[in-house]
Amino acid sequence: MPKARLERDRDVAELVIAAPPLNLFDATLIEEIEAAVAAVAAEPPRALLVRADGDVVSAGVDVHVFAGLDSAGADALTTRLLEITHAVEDLPFPTLFVAHGLCLTAAFELALACDLLWAGEGVQFGLVEAVVGITPLMGGTQRIAERAGPARARELVMTGGLYHAETLERWGVVNRVLAGEELLPKARRFAARLAAGPTLAHAATKAIVRAQLKIGTRHADGLTAGLTSHLFDTDDTRGAVASFLEHGPGNASFTGSDG
């Protein structure tokens, strides 16, 4: 049985971590997530929802992955893991991670690579790599710093502690916390709403946010025209403007294409 699978419902794809009970990130799961991300990049949906089967999202990385690694092997592993993070961040459509249970290390870092992170009430998150004498390899530290600031990142990683979704929502790491029975149905409806929106404009939004994080607000201002002007040549924008003028806001439909 595969440890990760892709499902599609119209314009929304779901990447499912499917190796319960612990959904450990072993060599096979890492490889299958790589393949799934490559597949959605090659045949893009208009939104991606990432979730897991079982009672937990993931108990983290299978420590067997680290056994016997020397510095060269660790360098190769870190490079590979970060390539997954970058591939997810570079997807040109909205991505939503849904955490219904315990979410540790690589799974948490995968969540941080997504545009949005929703969690169930009381769900715990952690970057607990300190227990095996390392620090996160998949970019989690710097992405916590992006969302919550450097002091929070140092605290979360250095303590190796578990943090509730409600705390991380206050920090700006988690976008929404919902009751467990509501989480996935509402997340799916939200993903469908994103998928029905102006996909090319969403891609531009992602690029502008990334530019602001990388080079600052004024430099991102300088890139905005180049990232957005082409939208005015698309049927989506032209149709939405015409719809607004004729019918008011909220009545346009979008195809997500360049036409």
Secondary structure, DSSP 8 states (H G I E B T S, - for coil): --SEEEEEETTEEEEEE--TTTT-B-HHHHHHHHHHHHHHHHS--SEEEEEESSS-SB--B-GGGTTT--HHHHHHHHHHHHHHHHHHHT-SS-EEEEE-S-EEHHHHHHHHHSSEEEEETT-EEE--GGGGT---SSSHHHHHHHHH-HHHHHHHHHHT--EEHHHHHHHTS-SEEE-HHHHHHHHHHHHHHHHTS-HHHHHHHHHHHHHHHHH-HHHHHHHHHHHHGGGGGSHHHHHHHHHHHHH-TT------S--
